[in-house]
Amino acid sequence: MGAYFTRLAAAYVRGRLALAPTFASLTETQAALFAAPLDALCEDEQQALIALGQERGLRLHRFKRTMELPRVRKVLGILKGMQPQSLLDVGSGRGAFLWPLLDAFPSLPVTVVDVLDFRVADALAVRDGGVSMLTAIHGDVAALTLADGSFDVVTMLEVLEHIPDTDRALASVCRLAQRVVILSVPSKPDDNPEHIHLFDQPTLTALLQRHGMARITVDYVLNHMIVVARK
């Protein structure tokens, strides 16, 4: 197993460089890596794209497998047990969960929503580079006008503690989920100044129940609480 999520990193390079002014300077061999479908490329060709991205100064460290976190592995295990049909990931950020998710579930339709436009641009670059099951929305999850139950599963990992109006955000998340909501939040105080809430199990359970979630289970992984709420 390589150091990168190879397919995703290669897609990102394709999505970013295809529109770059320097695309015209590519060799014929390099240009061919952009013309073929992503999944038609062999491992060596995908690695060649990664090397090209590094050469052109793209920041590919976010696609390193060594960046995987224990709480991410826990949530991926939960998802493998429920086999989601579609998934909305709220606040995907730098992709600490998103890239392992797409690697583990390459056929799963995944939508991401983030308030930061450059994070959305990263996800769209991966989509444009050949990961067609991925799409991205720039905006606030609480303001989404998508239909109720638009996604089989909604994930919101390490996000809720940043949001001032948590009740409004959870109302939207629970409305958009057809079957399951999965949350992770810190379980202990930390020194991150952007964390404006600290939740305990009873408080978070009550909030989820208020918005129609019935069967709620809680687990703990290295100072983080992982909550699975089912309708």
C-alpha positions in Angstrom: 0.0 0.0 0.0 1.4 3.4 -1.1 2.0 6.5 1.0 -1.0 8.2 -0.7 -4.6 7.5 -1.5 -3.2 7.1 -5.0 -6.4 7.3 -7.0 -7.7 10.4 -5.2 -4.4 12.2 -5.3 -4.1 11.5 -9.0 -7.6 12.8 -9.6 -6.8 15.9 -7.7 -3.7 16.5 -9.8 -5.8 16.1 -13.0 -8.5 18.4 -11.8 -6.1 21.1 -10.7 -3.7 21.0 -13.6 -6.1 20.5 -16.4 -7.1 24.2 -16.2 -3.7 25.5 -15.2 -1.8 27.8 -17.7 1.1 25.3 -17.5 -1.0 22.5 -19.0 0.2 23.4 -22.5 3.8 22.7 -21.4 3.1 19.0 -20.6 4.8 16.4 -22.7 2.7 14.1 -24.9 3.1 11.3 -22.4 2.0 13.5 -19.5 -1.0 14.9 -21.5 -2.2 11.3 -22.1 -2.6 10.9 -18.4 -5.3 13.5 -18.5 -7.1 12.2 -21.6 -7.8 8.6 -20.4 -10.5 7.8 -17.8 -9.1 7.9 -14.3 -9.8 4.2 -13.6 -8.2 3.2 -16.9 -4.9 4.3 -15.6 -2.6 1.8 -14.0 -0.9 2.3 -10.6 2.4 3.5 -12.3 0.4 6.1 -14.3 -1.4 7.4 -11.3 1.9 7.6 -9.5 3.3 9.6 -12.4 0.4 12.1 -12.0 1.3 12.4 -8.3 4.9 13.1 -9.2 3.8 15.7 -11.7 1.6 17.4 -9.1 4.5 17.5 -6.7 6.7 18.9 -9.4 4.1 21.6 -10.0 3.9 22.5 -6.4 0.5 21.1 -5.5 0.0 20.3 -1.8 -0.7 16.6 -1.8 0.1 15.9 1.9 -3.6 15.8 2.7 -3.9 12.6 0.6 -1.3 10.7 2.7 -2.6 7.5 4.3 -0.5 8.3 7.4 -2.9 11.1 8.1 -5.7 8.6 9.0 -7.1 9.0 12.6 -8.5 6.4 15.0 -11.9 8.1 15.1 -12.0 8.1 11.3 -11.3 4.3 11.2 -14.0 3.8 13.8 -16.6 5.6 11.7 -15.6 3.8 8.5 -16.1 0.5 10.4 -19.6 1.7 11.4 -20.4 2.6 7.8 -19.2 -0.7 6.4 -21.7 -2.4 8.7 -24.7 -0.3 7.4 -23.7 -0.1 3.7 -25.0 3.4 2.9 -26.7 4.1 -0.4 -25.7 7.8 -0.5 -23.9 10.1 2.0 -23.7 13.8 2.8 -20.5 14.8 4.7 -20.9 18.1 6.5 -17.8 20.3 6.9 -15.3 18.0 5.1 -12.4 20.5 5.7 -9.0 19.2 4.6 -10.4 15.7 4.0 -9.3 13.9 7.1 -12.5 11.8 6.8 -13.5 12.4 3.2 -10.4 10.9 1.5 -10.4 7.7 3.5 -14.2 7.5 2.9 -13.9 7.7 -0.8 -11.0 5.2 -0.8 -13.1 2.7 1.3 -16.3 3.2 -0.7 -15.4 4.1 -4.3 -18.9 3.4 -5.6 -20.8 5.4 -2.9 -22.4 8.7 -4.1 -20.9 11.3 -1.7 -21.8 15.0 -1.5 -19.8 17.4 0.7 -20.9 20.7 2.0 -18.5 23.3 3.4 -18.6 27.0 4.2 -15.0 27.5 2.9 -14.9 27.9 -0.9 -11.3 26.6 -1.2 -12.2 23.4 0.5 -15.1 22.9 -1.9 -12.7 23.7 -4.8 -10.4 20.9 -3.6 -13.3 18.4 -3.7 -14.5 19.6 -7.1 -10.9 19.2 -8.4 -11.0 15.5 -7.3 -14.4 15.1 -9.0 -13.2 16.8 -12.2 -10.2 14.6 -12.2 -12.3 11.5 -12.5 -14.0 10.7 -9.2 -17.5 11.1 -10.6 -19.3 9.8 -7.5 -18.2 13.0 -5.6 -19.9 16.3 -5.7 -19.6 19.4 -3.5 -21.7 22.3 -2.3 -20.4 25.7 -1.0 -22.7 26.8 1.8 -24.0 26.4 5.3 -25.7 23.1 6.0 -28.4 24.8 8.0 -29.4 26.8 4.9 -29.6 23.9 2.4 -33.0 23.7 0.7 -32.6 20.1 -0.4 -35.6 17.8 0.2 -36.1 15.9 3.4 -34.3 12.6 3.4 -32.1 13.5 0.5 -29.3 11.3 1.8 -29.3 7.8 3.3 -26.6 8.8 5.8 -25.3 12.2 7.0 -21.9 12.5 8.7 -20.7 15.5 10.6 -17.3 14.9 12.2 -15.5 17.4 14.3 -17.8 20.2 13.1 -20.6 20.7 15.6 -18.4 22.2 18.3 -17.5 25.0 15.9 -21.1 26.1 15.0 -22.7 28.8 17.1 -26.3 27.7 16.5 -26.0 23.9 17.0 -29.7 23.3 17.3 -30.4 24.8 13.8 -27.5 22.8 12.3 -28.7 19.6 13.9 -32.3 20.2 12.7 -31.0 20.5 9.1 -28.7 17.4 9.4 -31.5 15.3 10.8 -34.0 16.5 8.2 -31.6 15.6 5.4 -30.9 12.1 6.6 -33.2 9.4 5.5 -31.8 6.8 7.9 -28.7 7.6 10.0 -26.8 10.6 11.3 -23.2 10.0 12.5 -21.5 12.7 14.6 -18.1 13.0 16.3 -17.2 15.8 18.8 -14.5 16.2 21.4 -15.4 14.5 24.7 -12.9 16.5 26.8 -11.9 20.2 27.0 -9.0 21.1 24.7 -7.0 24.2 23.8 -8.5 24.8 20.4 -9.9 28.4 20.4 -12.3 27.5 17.6 -14.1 25.0 19.7 -17.0 27.0 21.2 -19.0 24.0 22.6 -18.3 20.9 24.7 -21.0 18.3 24.6 -21.8 15.5 27.0 -23.7 12.4 26.1 -27.1 13.5 27.7 -27.1 16.9 26.0 -26.3 15.6 22.6 -28.8 12.8 22.9 -31.5 15.2 23.9 -30.8 17.5 20.9 -30.9 14.6 18.5 -34.1 13.2 20.0 -35.7 16.7 19.6 -35.1 16.4 15.9 -36.6 13.0 15.3 -33.7 10.6 16.0 -34.8 7.6 18.0 -32.1 4.9 18.5 -28.9 6.7 19.6 -25.7 4.9 20.5 -22.5 6.5 21.8 -18.9 5.3 21.7 -15.6 6.9 22.7 -12.3 7.0 20.8 -9.2 8.9 22.1 -11.0 11.9 23.7 -13.7 12.0 21.1 -17.4 11.0 21.3 -18.9 9.2 18.3 -22.7 9.2 18.1 -24.8 7.1 15.8 -28.4 8.3 15.6 -31.0 6.3 13.7 -34.5 7.3 12.6 
